[in-house]
Amino acid sequence: MGKLSKGFTLIEIAIVLVIIGLLLGGVLKGQELITGARVRNLISQQDGIKAAFFGFQDRFRALPGDYASASTNINNVSQNGNGNGRIENNATAPAFAHEELLAWNHLTAAGFLNGSFTVTSGDTTATDANNPKNPYSVYIQIIYDANWGVTGNTIQKHNLKTGSQVPVEIIAEVDRKIDDGLPYAGGFQYSTYVPSGTPLTPSACVNAGPPATWAINLGDTNCGGASLF
C-alpha cells in the first residue's frame, strides 16, 4: 500500500495568506510614505520660494530679477533688471536680458533663499550655477509669461514653475493639497514648461474632460505645474 501524500492544512494556508497580506500591506504603506514625502518636498520648495519672492518685494519694493538698483543695494550682485514690474526673459537693455535667471541671484544674495546663484553677462539658459532644481533634478523657473493652464492661453502672470519630470500622481496630489485639484483652474495649474527641448504634452498629464482632471490613470512620469502669483 502506497504512502499517503500530505498537503497543507487550512491553518498553514491561512498563515501563509496572512504573511503575504502583511508583506503587500508593508510595500503599499512604504510606497504611500515615499509618495507623501515627495509631495511634501515639492510643496515645501514652492512655499519657500513664494515666501522669498514676497519678502524681497516687501523689502525692496521691487521684484527679484527685475530690480533696477540691485547692484547698488545688494551685496554680491552685479546685474540689474529693467524695473518694469515684470520678470521677463527678454528685458530691454541696459538691463540683464534674462531676468528669470537673475531672480535667483537677487533672492540668494539678499538672503531670502539658501544657496548662492550667480549670473554672468552671457547667461541665456538655466545652469547649475544660476538656477535651482526641483526634487527630480530639473530646473525650475520664476517668470512673467503665459505658459500655464490650457493650451493657447494668452494671459500672462508671474508664476513659479515646478519644472518637468514630476510624476502625474505627485503633481496631482500637490494640486489637491494646495489648491483645487484641477489642472486648468485655481492658483496651481498644469504647465508644459521644460528648461530646454520639446515642451510637455498635455494629453499625457491631463484628461481633457470636462472638467479637465489630472491623468493619474495614464501614470506619466514627466509632468509639471505652475503656481500663479
N, C-alpha and C positions, 0 to 999 in steps of 0.2 A: 504494500500500500504506500503510495507516494506521500511526501510531506505536504502539508497544507501551507500555501503561501500566506504570509502575514501582511496585511495592509495597514494604512494609518487609521488610528482611531479617530472618532469625532472630536475628542478633546485635543489630539495632536494637530488636526487640521485647523481647529479653532485658534490654537496658539499661533500657528504659522500665519493665519489670516490677520490676527491681531498685530503680530510683528510687522507684517507688510504694511498694514494700515498706519502703524506708528512711523515707519520709515517714510512712507509717502507724505504723511502729515508733516514730518520734520522737514522734508525737502520743500514742500509748498510753503511752510511757515518761513523757512530760510529765504526763499525767493521773495516772499512778501516783505521781509525785513530789508532785503537788498533794494527792492524797488522803492520802499518808503524812504530809505536813506538817500537814494539818488534824487528823489523828488524834493526832499528837504534841502539837499545840497544846491540844487538848481534854484529853488525859491530863495534860499539864503543869499546866493550870489546876486540875483535880481534885486532883492530888497536892499542889500548893501550898496549896490551901485546907484539905485534910485535915491537912497538917503544921502549919498555923497553928492549926487547931482544937485539936489535941492539945498544941501548945506553950502555948497560952493556958490550957488545962485544967491542965497541969503547973505553971505559974507561979502561977495564982490559985486553984487548987483549986475552980474553978467553970467553967461553960460560957459562952462568949461569947453575949451577948443575954440570958442567964438570970442573970448575975452581979448579986447584990443590992447589992454595995458598989462597983460600978464607978465611980460618980460621985465616990467618995471616993478611990479608989486609982489611977484612970487619968485623965491629963490630957485635956482636951477631950471629956469625956463628961459629959452632964447627966442621962441617963436610966438607970434600973436595971431589971433583971429581977426576978422574984419569988423566985429562988433555990430552986426546987423540983426542980432537976436535969433539966428538960426545956425545950427551945427551942420555945415554943408561939406560936400566932397569936391566942390569947385569954387571955393571962396575967391573973391576978387583980390588981386594984388593991391598993395604990397603984403597982404596977409598971407599966412601959410595956407596953401590951397586945400589940403585935406584936414579940415577941422575935426572930422570924425576920428582921426588918428591923434591929433593934437590934444583932444579932450582927455585922453588917458594921462598924458604928460602933465596937464594942468591939475587934474584931480590928485595924482600921486604926489606931485611936487608941493601942492598946497596942504598935504596931509589928510585929505579926505578919503583916500584909499590906500591900503597897504601895497607895497611894491614900489618899483621905480621904472617908469616907462619914459623913454626919450624919443625924440624925433630928430631927423636931420633934414636939411633943406630939400633933399631929393626924394624923400619918402613919399610913395604914392599908394602903397598897399600895406596891409597888416603883416607884421613880423613879430617874432618873439620879443624883440627889443621895444616895440612901440604899442603893443596891443595884448590885452589879456585873453585867455581862452575859457571856454566852458568846461564842465567836468568831463566832456568827451574829447578834449584836446582840439577843439575847433575855435577859431577866433570869433569873439562876439563883436557887437557894434552898437554905438550910440550915435544917432544921426537924425536929421530932419529930412524925411522922404516919404514916399507913398508905397514903399514895398512892404505892405502889411495888409491883411484882410483878403477880400475877394480879388480874383484876377481882374485887372483893368481898373483897380482903384486909383483915383487921381487926387485924393485928398492927402495932403502932406501934413505930417505931425512929427514932433520929436518922439522917438521911440528907442527902446533898448531891445536889441535882438539877441535871442539866446544862442544864435549860431546853429549850424546844422548837426547832423549825426546824433540827434536825440531820438530815442525810440518813441513811437507814437503813444504807447501806453504811459510813458513818463510825461510827455508834453500834455497829454490829456488830463492826467492827474494833477499836474501843476495848475492847469486851467481851472479844474474843479475846486482846488483849494484856495486860489487867489482871486478867481473871477466867477464867470457863469458857466464854465464848462463847454462853451460853444466856440468853434474855431473862427467864426466870422461875426462875432458880436462881443460887446463889452470892452474892457480895458486890456485884455490879453487876447491876441488873435494870431492866427496862422501867418507865417511869412515864408516866402520862397528863397529868402536870402541865404547865400553861401559866400564865404570870403573870396572865392575865385572859382571859375569854371561854370558849369551849367547850373542854372537855378533849380531849386527843388520842384518836383512835380506835384501839384495839389491833389490829383486823384490818388496818389499813393498814401496820403496822410489824412485826407478829408473825404467823407461821404457827402455827396452833393446835397442830399435831402430833397425837399425841405422838411424840417430845418437841417442845415449842414451840421454834421457831427464829426468828431474825430474818428478816423477809420481804424479803431483798435482791432477790428476783425481781420484787417489785412496784415497786421504785425510788422509794418515797415519800421526800419531802424534808422531812417535818415529823414527826420522831420525837424521843424523849428518853429519858433513863435516870436512875438514882439509885444513888449509891454508899452502901452501908449502913455505919454505924459500929458 
